[in-house]
């Protein structure tokens, strides 16, 4: 009976794995408001990729994400929490993205490798290649796809 209790306790504790935002990853802590997105489409005639800036102000509502030190992320719309997830940071490394002083990240939601957010972050800008709770969505083919930019 004692061993059954220990095994059950171990399973419960291991199922709640999350990464606290500490050290360098503490840069994520706070609320990031969606500012704009860059839409990438492809012009078949000229065989060139086209970039178009899409302003967040073109949509109704204010979209944001909030990172909490305890290792959680909340999606918000109009300052109201819509959904919350535990996070794991399998990738968080300096110097590998296009933001000055930035960090490349991969965030797995609720410990799932298949449900992840990827991008770059520095002290005032969060760039995300995942369509996380936004009105813009990736196409069914390669295009369009988006880089979403959030500001702190």
Residue pairs with C-beta under 8 A, 6 or more apart in sequence:
15 111
16 86
17 86
17 88
17 111
18 70
18 71
18 72
18 86
18 87
18 88
18 111
19 25
19 71
19 87
19 88
19 89
20 69
20 70
20 71
21 28
21 29
21 67
21 68
21 69
21 70
21 71
22 69
24 92
24 94
24 103
25 89
25 92
25 103
25 105
26 69
27 103
27 121
27 122
27 123
28 67
28 105
28 121
28 126
29 67
29 68
29 69
30 66
30 67
30 152
31 64
31 65
31 66
31 76
31 152
32 64
32 65
32 66
32 67
32 126
32 150
32 151
32 152
33 56
33 62
33 63
33 64
33 150
33 151
33 152
34 56
34 62
34 63
34 64
34 134
34 148
34 149
34 150
35 55
35 56
35 149
35 150
35 151
36 53
36 54
36 55
36 56
36 148
36 149
37 53
37 54
37 56
37 134
37 136
37 146
37 147
37 148
37 149
38 51
38 52
38 53
38 54
38 146
38 147
38 149
39 51
39 52
39 53
39 54
39 136
39 144
39 145
39 146
40 49
40 50
40 51
40 143
40 144
40 145
40 146
40 147
41 49
41 50
41 52
41 143
41 144
42 48
42 49
42 50
42 142
42 143
43 49
43 50
54 136
54 146
56 62
56 63
59 135
61 77
61 78
62 76
62 77
62 78
62 79
63 75
63 76
63 77
63 133
63 134
63 135
64 75
64 76
64 77
64 79
64 150
65 73
65 74
65 75
65 76
65 126
65 132
65 133
65 150
66 73
66 74
66 76
66 81
67 73
67 87
68 74
71 86
71 87
72 84
72 85
72 86
72 87
73 84
73 85
73 87
73 107
73 109
74 81
74 82
74 83
74 84
74 85
75 81
75 82
75 83
75 84
75 132
75 133
76 82
77 133
82 133
83 133
85 109
85 110
86 109
86 110
86 111
87 107
87 108
87 109
88 107
88 108
88 111
89 105
89 106
89 107
89 108
90 106
90 108
91 104
91 105
91 106
91 118
92 103
92 104
92 105
92 106
93 103
93 104
94 102
94 103
95 102
96 103
96 104
97 103
97 104
97 119
97 120
97 127
98 120
98 127
99 120
99 121
99 122
99 125
99 127
100 122
101 122
101 123
102 120
102 121
102 122
102 125
103 120
103 121
103 122
104 119
104 120
105 117
105 118
105 119
105 120
105 121
106 116
106 117
106 118
107 116
107 117
107 118
108 115
108 116
109 115
109 116
109 117
116 130
117 128
117 130
117 132
118 128
118 129
118 130
119 126
119 127
119 128
119 129
119 130
119 147
120 126
120 127
121 127
123 152
124 151
124 152
125 149
125 150
125 151
125 152
126 149
126 150
126 151
126 152
127 147
127 148
127 149
127 150
128 147
128 148
128 149
128 150
129 145
129 146
129 147
129 148
130 148
131 137
131 138
131 146
131 148
132 148
134 148
136 146
136 148
138 144
138 145
138 146
139 145
